[in-house]
Structure formats: C-alpha cells, structure tokens
C-alpha cells in the first residue's frame, strides 16, 4: 500500500510541477512563455529575467518529471525544493500563506512533498527501483532539503538586484 500511496503523491505533484515549468517556457497550458515570464522575473528583481525564466522552467520540468517517475529521486526533490524555495522568497512571501491571495501555499506543498518523497524514497513503482538504485531515508531527505535550500540561497544571492539597484532601473538607470 505504501508503494501505491507514493505513486498517488508523486504523480500528480510531479506532473503539475512540470506543467508549471512548461508554462514558463511556452504558451502551452495558458503559459506566458519565456519573454513575458522573463519580464516578470525582472520585476521581481532578477538581473537576467529571460535566463531565469529558462532556468526556472527547465528546473520545474525536470524536477517534476523526476518526482512523478521516481527517477533520481533525491536530486529531483532537491531541485523541486530549490525552485519552490526561490519562488516563496521572491514571488509569494509578501502575500501570506494562501494561494488565492498570491501566497506561498503551493510552493510550500510542493517542497514538502518533495522532501517527504526524498526521505521515504520513491517506492517500488519507480524508475529508481527499476534500475536498482533507490536512495532513501532521513539522511537522503536531509541531503535533498539541504541541497535545495543552498541552491536557492546561492541563486538569490548571485542573481537578485539590491533594492537600490532596482530603484535606479525603475528611474531609467541601467542594470
């Protein structure tokens, strides 16, 4: 039953995360595509909006498909945790918890599911089990959480402009 439960958790969460990535990369599923998503990233304070749109979209697609399939599970979970942590800090934190208010409910749920799947493992019905390479347990859960948070923090530190830089750009100044 645990294996069935893991598929029921991994599948929809992973596919929906991948769908979010596709929306960033294209206009499919009502998405904005790279150019408009890049503009949104720049409005959030990123230096290179289009590059960030591609990075975020690609990460969401890869992490989502990895989680859904149970493939490279700790790495897929770390990527999901990282991209969702980044989204929480930049796009959702100021709006509170609930998604209908623009809050961080969705990224929190995705990151939590990813951490749980990294800890429990993907189960028998997974690519990892098929190839005989299942990595799970509290240590792997901690590794996924740690990698995700460190990756998000590094990206935020390297890519986001300081408030003064954002103000000069808004006033017509350069980057």
ZIWO-V672581 format. One line per field, one symbol per residue. ss: DSSP state (2 for helix, 1 for strand, 0 for the rest). phi: phi as a letter, one per 20 degrees, with the letter a starting at -180 (. if undefined). burial: # if it has 9 or more other ideal C-beta (glycine too) atoms within 8 Angstrom, else .. Layout:
BEGIN
ss->???
phi->???
burial->???
END
This chain:
BEGIN
ss->0222222222222222222222222002220022222222222001002222222222222222222220002222222222222222222222200022200022222222222222220000002222000000022222222222222222222221002222222200000
phi->.fffffffefgfffffffffffffebeflmfenffffffffffeoefcgffffffffffffffffffgemdlgffffffffffffffffedcgfenefffenfegfffffffffffffffnenfebfgffemcedbogfffffffffffffffffffedeffgfffffffenfee
burial->..#.###.###.#############.....####..######.###..##.###.################.################.#.#..........###.#####.###########.#####....###...##.#######.##..##..###...##.##......
END
